[in-house]
Amino acid sequence: MLRKPLLSLLLSASVLSAACSDSDDEQKPAPAVLIIDREAVDFGEMEVGQTSPEHLFTVRNASPSAVESVSVKVEGSGFTIVANTCERFLDAGMECEVRVRFAPRLAGPSEARLKVEGAPDVDSAVLKGMGVGYVEVRSMPGASAHVVAEGDGWSCGEPCKVAVRKAQVTLRTAPAGFPTWGGDCTVVAGGCSLVIDGTKVVSLEAFESLLWWGAWRSTQPRSVAVSAGGDIVVLEVGQLQRLSSTGQLLWSVPVGSGVKMVLDGASNAYVVDSYGRVTRYDANGQALWTSSEAAENPRGHDLAVSASGQVYVLLSLGNHELATQLKLIALSPQVAERWSLVFNEGQFNYPSGLAVNSQGEVYLAGSVHNRDATSGQSVFVKSYLRKYSVEGAIRWEAQDAGNLFAVNAEGAASTLTPNGGPTGGFTHRWIGANGITQWNEVIPNVPGVVTLKTFSPSGTLLIGGHELLAGGTEIGRGWFSAMNLTTRALGQVTYVEGSTGAGGPVRISGLALTPTGHVVVTGGFSAIRDQDGGFIRVYDGRVLTGVP
């Protein structure tokens, strides 16, 4: 249908104005009007490198006088004028023709404008088309991985040829791993990047999984640690297990209500139960001793042990409805109590963490709250991180230390304070062994909530947590990373999928490094601990850097 009603009225008005005029001298010439017969044309889909059939456009001079200089042009890419009778002069009421073809150079949507000039107002028609390219995957390394188009909704589990409607596509593998790409690939961060300017031929020549091995557990493991020889020791509900680096069970012993486990330098395991009693097990799983002092009520007590076997147990005492206190007890390797400290600095004294350095000095983090007598609401008083000597003398105290901390072998402390929100990041504070803050760094856009951090014996700072979805009400995938302490930035992030291999919820409960640099991860498959089972997984150490 021709787009001419308004312009026909303009032409009629001009003729009427001329007839009613007293003289030609009083008549004002009507402005020139050039119109294209269509507002828009969709050329449809066309393979990259091919040319569409011609589309005809008619240009009409809708003014009462001739237009001396008519021209048409295309602004935009992918469309070409192949025939044109609209050249300069066009008499009143006459038409000329333009023929246009679509020849996409890249896959994806193309849009341009066909413009006619020569009148005061430039008329135009929108030209649209979709370029289609192809990705041909010619080889796969068996059934171990799929090729997945990132953000494009298609994948191949065997050789395939797929139509693509994007100018650029990045191919990755599922599950994630360390692929070797061939063909037309430009390798970027483990993926295959393609500019779709024609058919692209690629091959997945080899694939190594991120995951070395994994094991399902009926409950979420409570603690995990790695011995100097590479064995993995795991505390689960009701049992303490030692596994080889390849996941073979070496031994398992029953334990009571164990809440945390740590290793010393000789690979002895120490387990604190919900009453605060500590039991020491040798490298063969034999119980050597159990401490006698215990709390009256079961709680989530904490435990730290130095490489030489100096034991520190933190008991949470009292009643959470009335008042709570903390008691830090130092035990010798032979279970003799060396000293103890009681913390009763407000109505409610809460622990945040316990750690030791290589010299056996102990670090305690906690917070103090009171209860408002009128409203009954909790009133924050302070949070702190304190360092004590092996003999129990305080060395220093840092205020507002954050809710997570870890201590390296030299005694420097890394603390973390969330900035709020599901991806709000956190503030990373570095406190030297002397108690002086050396730097604060804001880490933005973290994948989710950070729930734990730990130093490996080699000094790598591991952090882990989980995504928050649906406005912060649901838990998504777990994730872990290593902090780059030189650049003070978050390193390569690895996501931990749910029990079905996709999505969440996943909670990370433990992180550790093996002597060969592989990452041991434990956690659970539920927003509620122990509801849907747990896991032990060992990832290739290259996940921390992303370098194949």
Secondary structure by P-SEA (a helix, b strand, c coil): ccccaaaaaaaaaaaaaaaacccccccccccbbbbbcccccccccccccccccbbbbbbbccccccccbbbbbbcccccccccccccccccccbbbbbbbbbbbccccbbbbbbccccccbbbbbbbbbbbbbbbbbcccccccbbbbcccccccccccbbbbbcccbbbbbcccccbbbbcccccccccbbbbccccbbbbbcccccccccbbbbbccccccccccccbbbbbbcccbbbbbccccccccccccccccccccccccbbbbbcccbbbbbbccccccccccccccccccccccccccccbbbbbbbbcccccbbbbbbbbbccccccccccccccccbbbbcccccccccbbbbbbbbbbbcccccbbbbcccbbbbbccccccccccccccccccccccbbbbbbbbcccccbbbbbbbbcccccccccccccccccccccccccccbbbbbbbbbbccccccccccbbbbbccccccccbbbbbbccccccccbbbccccccccbbbbbbbbcccccccccccccccccccccccc
